[in-house]
């Protein structure tokens, strides 16, 4: 029974990832076809596209009153993004050259963002709707700061004709968009919701049969599955000799996961009387992993294969501690 549930979780995770990719492709093509709202529709959404699986699991788990599952997925994904996904991609490539000065700000933001939900938990042992709003607005503050120059550029481009006027005028001509792209978009959203809901229900069943907390399932099994888009993106970035994209993707995912996704989840269904000790090993692992990762890329402006292997070893140790 347990093996069957794990198999169904793997299948559902595969559907979740493929449907997320379908939605992203549709959004990109629709934005390109309309020639309007390209930044608003595309840039922000595509910036969190690799976190779509975590986002939809967060929403559906909250609707099922299982926000703890979303918290586990987010924390587990943050650890996996650095110590497994990013490290494995770097290990395969061999050596990654990184200009640490370029990403210094985002490193600090990602570290604080990764710990922010648990700092809020330590404050009053709850994650309330107010906490959810704090996390969501934190992400918006980051996003608007990150895209500040692009906003200014949009203002100049649409100086003579209002941006929203142009956008809605293009929307009225939506028939120019190929119907298959709209179909791809809505089918992808439908599959995202279906697979995410199936994952939540299967996780609850697996927790019962395996006699483990649903948080652990999210922390380990689902976190690895939902992090696969990050692995594909990271590997492709390194193969294309784009280390800044590799690092930006990892840090951006950590920020989006910890602020936007947790924020939306607990805003829908708050968590009360959280026992922080249950999260302690994972929080400490994230902290150690992040510091070690930053030390490696800061000292030599590169990530060597043995250093990537060391990060993977930290992740394996984390798995042993969680299941021991």
Secondary structure, DSSP 8 states (H G I E B T S, - for coil): -HHHHHHHHHHHHHHHHHHHHHHHHHHHHHHHHH-SSIIIIIIHHHHTGGGHHHHHHHHHHHHTT-HHHHHHHHHHHHHHIIIIIIHHHHHHH-EEE--GGGGHHHHHHHHHHHHHHHHHHHHHS-B-HHHHHHHHHHHHHHHHHHTHHHHHHHHHHTSSS-HHHHHHHHHHTGGGS-HHHHHHHHHHHHHHHHHHHHHHHHHHHHHHHHT--HHHHIIIIIHHHHTHHHHHHHHHHHHTT-HHHHHHHHHHHHHIIIIIIHHHHHHHS-B-S--GGGGHHHHHHHHHHHHHHHHHHHHHSEEEHHHHHHHHHHHHHHHHHHH-
